[in-house]
Amino acid sequence: MSEHEQERIKPTQAQLKARRSRSIALALALAAFVVIVYLGSIMKLGPALFDRPM
Amino acid sequence: MAGAAKSRADHEDGVRAMALVERKHVEERDGLLSEATAADFIALLKPRVMSLVVFTAFVGMVLAPAAPNPLLALIAILAIAVGAGAAGALNMWYDADIDAVMARTRGRPVPMGRVAPGEALAFGLVLSAFAVMTLGLMANWLAASLLAFTIFFYVVIYTMWLKRSTPQNIVIGGAAGALPPVIGWAAVTGAVTVESLVLFLIIFLWTPPHFWALALFKAGDYARAGIPMMPNVAGEAHTRRQIFAYAVPVAASGVLPSLMGFASLSYGAVAAVLGGGFVWYAWRVLRMDPQDRVMEPAKTLFAYSLVYLFAIFAALLADGLIGRLGG
């Protein structure tokens, strides 16, 4: 076994489960934020959102 | 001699550097192996406080003389809620030491060791920035500034300064909890008016008797944590008098919306009855036997004060909605 492999830490099941829970929550929060900004921009600016000089 | 001294100094420097590396390595490792779940981070947001913030901010929006886009109003409420939650996370980061010695708070994620203090700090700062920016872009920058001020006031003025230094901590600090309806009002009107300040006043005056009732029967907890709450500093008798002295203006502020004409007389009657109840329960606390260690009247006032604030804002909400639907 190499020195590098010896230093590796094997996460427990609880740690893996917790990390998965955090990752899912973060993904959902980011997706929700994208939707909020998109819909909010459409509502606030309406068609003017795309009305930009070339 | 000089060579030996230099060699020893080099060795000590080396040991110190190694210790730093090891500590950094361990901290990083701990971070990677965290057992904190999403639920722990949600707990950092103080969901129960957040629900009251959402509710009062929503009432502020409904009572405001404006018809906002429903989706933008929803986004504004969400931003206010996240901002309030972020302030809660920053509070838990700073107060982890005293939370650990109080029975009521020792189960929180930071004192339990489930979330590292640095993680709570980063979480609170990032959410604060996102909440303020979102409110500014989707509503207006007055509301966003008020939200930023509320977070600053709660974290820096209340948590870092007042809470540990004066028994008037929650009197002044209560301003942070009283601002959400003003932010909600400002989010849809772009202004702070006398009416929105009346909503502020209702919560601002309610806060001290609410927390002093809690502090009476949790005095031991606060004393262990070294927080100078009123009963620990000025005594129980003085606190009971202060609670009653505040109860009267609490009841008076409740009927102000009706007297000022932005709520109906029916609301005023409901508020008067609810306020009468507040004064009655505060009177029972005032007359409480000094030898009473169970402190049932204080516990009852604490529970009633929660019902009172919810009922007052629910009545204002119903009144505002009926007014809107009735044209």
Interface residues (C-beta under 8 A of the other chain):
Chain A: I9 P11 T12 A14 Q15 K17 A18 R19 S21 R22 I24 A25 F33 I36 V37 L39 G40 M43 K44
Chain B: R29 L32 L33 S34 E35 A36 T37 A38 A39 F41 N69 L71 L72 I75 L78 F130 T134 L137 M138
